[in-house]
Amino acid sequence: MSEQNKTFARSFFQEADRGRTPVELCAPGFTAHFPGPPAMDLEAFDQFEATIHSAFSNMSHPIEEIVGEGENVAVRLRMEGTHTGDFMGLPASGKRFSVEGTAFLRIAEGKLAELWGIFDQIGLQQQIGG
């Protein structure tokens, strides 16, 4: 099960790199957790992702390490892209960025049930000019 779930996690991020939320990979009752805002259901997460993709073009999430046990997968990754739209009050700078991040996924019955994510927000702001 762990190997299947690690493959699933890779697929989730590959689909996200195409500039959209892979809603078909999410379970009913999906919840996303990030530091700061309240937990998000699938609709709110999809809107959040749309905001990110409108601010940063050619986003990618290269995976550096992935560990799985049972229905849980931990991913150490990077977020990379170009700042081409407004983000948190910062106008587009055209600058490339690459920051570290971590995601924890709970996969139930072949679907993403929960996602916990964190990334280097200070590093991102420094790289894009904030």
C-alpha angles and dihedrals in degrees: 000000000000093000091049091050093049089052089048091052091052089050092050092056093043089055091046088053088064088071100259141085109258093228092167088066093054125093125232106271092029114174129194123199126198130164110271110014123071119264113288130222119216094274093051091044090051090052091047091052091048089055091050093048092048090054097042125041126203091020116185136176108208108195114227099178136002129189127181137188122173110316094342127090127184118202128192107197147149129243111216134174146104125286101236102148142037114294124182092334095315114120118225111288100182088230124142117232138191121187136168123250143171130214131188117198131191111203118195125182092347096307135098106257100171137011127193114188139177132173138177100274094171091052090049093052092047092051096048095043106265 
